[in-house]
Amino acid sequence: MFSYYGGKRNFIKKYPNPPQDVTIIVEPFAGSCSYIVHHMEEEDDREFIGIESSKLLHKTYRFLQDCDEEEISTMELRMGKTIEDDFPDLNKRAFASLQSQVGCAHLYESKTVTEWGLKQWPSRRNHIVRSLPKTKRVKIIEGNCFDYFDQLDSPTTLWFIDPPYTGIAGSHYRSGLDHEKLAEQVKKLEGYVVVCGNENDKYLPFEYLFDSRCYRGKKLQEWIYKQRM
Ligand SMILES: C[S@@+](CC[C@H](N)C(=O)[O-])C[C@H]1O[C@@H](n2cnc3c(N)ncnc32)[C@H](O)[C@@H]1O
């Protein structure tokens, strides 16, 4: 959909593919829905659902689901101007604000375009345009995912669960997520389950998956927990 902190876009191929009989793919911590966007095919009868609690992202999805390719292709970000002046429409402003930020999960509206955001914009914009047809086919639920697990679960549901990590890595989201509660919920699911974590996450029996990138000289690892996969 768009570049997003914590998004799995660049290494989504390392996660298991959906089994053949899956009819619904749900990302309960939607962000930019990297797993769904990667696996959605042109002719695809499956249902695709993202659940997200961030109000900034809700406005962003609404903008993307209503706009056309032309609107994104011609959209410019400008340094030295406030985003508020350039984008009077609230949903477009939220989207611009998210794209103007440095690569961290500051899920509040920023007022100015950062140099970093400006530099990234042309390549980000290309990706957003390319994935727009898929973005428009995702059903977004604005809310707390815990309210939807029971309703959407079935033996043919695939849950791709990418929550804020425990500790400092997930703290930027300020979501106050109760990971133990998530673990209990996950164990009750009938569907196929993938949960993303890192080496510090202990609330489920995670296994090492791959080294993702280097941060301040330290290799960051991605770990995974699976059910029925
Ligand atoms: C690590 S990011 C997910 C990134 C996503 N996999 C992607 O490809 O972009 C976690 C997301 O979960 C959202 N979130 C946190 N708590 C939530 C909750 N209880 N219900 C729904 N979304 C939540 C955060 O706002 C954040 O966007």
The ligand as a Tripos MOL2 file, in Angstrom:
@<TRIPOS>MOLECULE
LIG
   27    29     1     0     0
SMALL
NO_CHARGES

@<TRIPOS>ATOM
      1 C1          4.1130   -3.4650   13.1400 C.3       1 LIG1
      2 S1          2.8070   -2.5030   12.5430 S.3       1 LIG1
      3 C2          2.1480   -3.5330   11.2720 C.3       1 LIG1
      4 C3          2.8630   -3.3690    9.9710 C.3       1 LIG1
      5 C4          2.2000   -4.1360    8.8580 C.3       1 LIG1
      6 N1          2.4450   -5.5530    8.9400 N.3       1 LIG1
      7 C5          2.6570   -3.6240    7.4920 C.2       1 LIG1
      8 O1          2.9230   -4.4360    6.6170 O.co2     1 LIG1
      9 O2          2.7510   -2.4080    7.3340 O.co2     1 LIG1
     10 C6          1.5860   -2.6610   13.8220 C.3       1 LIG1
     11 C7          0.2920   -1.8820   13.5610 C.3       1 LIG1
     12 O3         -0.7040   -2.3080   14.4980 O.3       1 LIG1
     13 C8         -1.4910   -1.1940   14.8700 C.3       1 LIG1
     14 N2         -2.1650   -1.5690   16.1400 N.ar      1 LIG1
     15 C9         -1.6630   -1.5530   17.3990 C.ar      1 LIG1
     16 N3         -2.5560   -2.0370   18.2850 N.ar      1 LIG1
     17 C10        -3.6550   -2.3930   17.5620 C.ar      1 LIG1
     18 C11        -4.9280   -2.9740   17.8930 C.ar      1 LIG1
     19 N4         -5.2310   -3.2960   19.1640 N.pl3     1 LIG1
     20 N5         -5.8160   -3.2170   16.8990 N.ar      1 LIG1
     21 C12        -5.5140   -2.8960   15.6160 C.ar      1 LIG1
     22 N6         -4.3370   -2.3260   15.2320 N.ar      1 LIG1
     23 C13        -3.4150   -2.0920   16.1870 C.ar      1 LIG1
     24 C14        -0.4920   -0.0560   14.9440 C.3       1 LIG1
     25 O4         -1.1390    1.1990   14.8290 O.3       1 LIG1
     26 C15         0.4120   -0.3720   13.7440 C.3       1 LIG1
     27 O5         -0.0650    0.2810   12.5840 O.3       1 LIG1
@<TRIPOS>BOND
     1     1     2 1
     2     2     3 1
     3     2    10 1
     4     3     4 1
     5     4     5 1
     6     5     6 1
     7     5     7 1
     8     7     8 2
     9     7     9 1
    10    10    11 1
    11    11    12 1
    12    11    26 1
    13    12    13 1
    14    13    14 1
    15    13    24 1
    16    14    15 ar
    17    14    23 ar
    18    15    16 ar
    19    16    17 ar
    20    17    18 ar
    21    17    23 ar
    22    18    19 1
    23    18    20 ar
    24    20    21 ar
    25    21    22 ar
    26    22    23 ar
    27    24    25 1
    28    24    26 1
    29    26    27 1
@<TRIPOS>SUBSTRUCTURE
     1 LIG1         1 GROUP 0 **** ****
